[in-house]
């Protein structure tokens, strides 16, 4: 972009070719745009963190030969970098997060980590069984996006079954064939971790939440 001190060609942000917006499963969608403007107007028209893509594009025009300015009302600037060139032109690189298609339901992303642990038990009912057994250790992380009210961060530590999972995934023969040597005082799903981040504001605030549910065995000696 050549510097221009005449007319209004440099009084707007000039949208550069190469904008990219990506659909991300579960969490926020992501995007980026680049703009240029004359350094004399940079402070007044610079993109701001927290602004929506639509708000920023209202102060912009497409570079001659640039792409059509499709805008995304629910994508918000999360990072703005500024580079000042020797020719008096300022370049802004803007990173966005949010929802490309807010009217379309976004499926959650679920990841599962399964391990096991040994425990001691006594066989019952005449069964001839070993004295050491294994039980599953399951951790499920679910990432999803909601709008409006902040998710309850005080829910961590409470019993909570992750959507799509059963209350008790442990094989039932554990109760009928063996008795653990350490009495179980609780067995079930617990919400152990909840991470959140937000974009937007007010009723239009979007929340990305990652919940980690752990299937736990709590004994009287834990």
N, C-alpha and C positions, 0 to 999 in steps of 0.2 A: 504494500500500500504506500503510495507516494503522499507525502505531506501536502495538505492544502490549507491555505489560510484564507481562501475566498469561498463565498457561498456557505452552505451548511453541510457539505459533504463530510466534514470531520467533526461535526457537532453531535453525531449519533454514533452509537456502537456499530461497527461494521462486522456482521457475522461472517466468519470465515468458513470455507468449505471443510467438510470432514466431521461434522457433528455425529455423535454416536450415542444411541440409547439402547440398553440391553435389558431383556427380560431375565429376571433372576428367580429361580424357584424358591418359594418359601419366604425369603426376606425382601428387603427393598430392592426395586429395580435400580439400575445405575445408568449414568450418562455423563457426557462431557461436551462442552462447546468452547470455541475460541472466538474472541472478539478483538478488534483493534479500534483505536480512536486517537485523535490528536491529544497530546499531553496537556494542552491548555483546558480541555474539557473532561479530563479523566476523573478528577475528583467528584465532579457533579453527576456524571452518568455511569460511573463504574458499577458493575454487578456487585451485589451485597449478599453475604451469607444469610440464608433464611428466605431470600426472595424466591418466588416460583419462576419457572421457565417462562411463563406467560408475561409476568411483570418485567423481566429483563428484556424480552424481545420487543416490548412496547417502546423501548428506547433504542432499538436497533433497526438496521436495514440490511438486506442481503448484499454482499459484495457482488459487483457485476459479474455475471456468470456463475454465481453461487447457487446453492441448492434452495429449494422451496422451504420457507420457514414454518414447518410444522411445529406446533408448540404443545407442551404437556403441562396441564394446569396443576397436577398433583406431583410434579417433580420439583424439588427444592434444592437450591444451591447449598452445598455443605462445605465447600472449599473454593477459595478464589485466589489464584496466584497472579502477580502483576510483574511484567517485564518491560522495562523502558529501553527502547532502541535508540541508536545514535541519531536517527533521522527525526526524532521528536514524536515517534509513534509508540503508543503504549499497547501492549498485548496482554489480554486477560484470558487465562485458562480457568474454566469453571467446571467443577465436578458437581453432579446432581445425584440425589437419592430420593426415592418415593415410589409412586405407582404410575407406570405408563398408561395403564388402562384401569382407572379406579372403579369403573362400573362393572368390571369383570372379576368374578371371585378368583382369588389367588390361592391355590392349594398350599398347604403347609409342607415344609420339608422335614422329614423324619429320619434321623440316623440312630442306629442301635448298636450298642456295644455289649457283647455277651461274654461272660467269664464264669468261673465256678470257684467254689471254696469247699474244703473238706470240713466235716464235722463228725463228732462221735455220737453213736446211738446204740440202744439196746434192742435186739430183735424181740418181737412179741408173737404170741399165738403159735409157738412151736416152729416158727420159721428158722431155717438155718441160713443165716446171712452174716456178712462181715460186720465188724464193729465200726468201720469208717465209711462214710458216704460222701457224696458230692451233691451240692445244691446250686442252682443257677444264680449268678449275679448279673442282673440285667440293668443297663442304664440306657434310657431313651431321651434323646434331645429333639425337641420339636420347635421349629422356627416358623413364625407366622406374623402377619401384619393385621393390625386393627386400626380403627379410626375413632377419634374423640377422647374418651376417658382413659387416663393412664392405667395400665394393668396394675393389679394389687401386688406390690412387692412384699407385703407382709404375709403373703400366702405361703412363702417358703417355709419348710419345716413341717408342713401339714400333710395329712394323708390325701393323696390325689392320684387317681388312675389316669394315665395318659390316654387320650382318645384313640380308640381302635384296639385297645389292649384289654385283657380279661383281668379280673380282680386277683386271681391266684394262678399263675402259670406253672406252679410247682406240681410234679407228678403226685397224684393222690395217695399212692401206696406209702408215701412217707408217714402219713398219719396212721394207716392201718397195720403196717408191718413193723414199724420201728418207733421207738421213743427216744428223742434226743436226750443226751445226758445233761445238757444245759437247757432248762425250761425256756421256751420261747414266750416272751411277754408281748411281742408284736411281730407280725409278718405281713408285709404289704408294700404298696407303692407310696413313696414320699417325694414331694416336690422339693428337691434339694437346692436348686439354683434357678434364678430367673434374671436374665440380662435383658435390658431394654435400651433402646435409643429412639429418638423422635425427630421428625421434621415437620415443618408447618407450624401453625399456631391456632389457638382457639378450638372451635368445633371441627376445624379441618386438620387438626394435628393427627399425624400418622405415627403409629407405634410399631416398631419391629421388636418382637419378643422372642427370646430363646429360652424355653423351659427344659430343665433337665430333671427327669423323674428317675428315681432309683428304687429297685425292688430290694428291700432290706429285711434282715432277720435280727431282731433285738432280743437278747437273752437276759435272764435275771442276773447274769454276771458281766453284762456289757458295760 
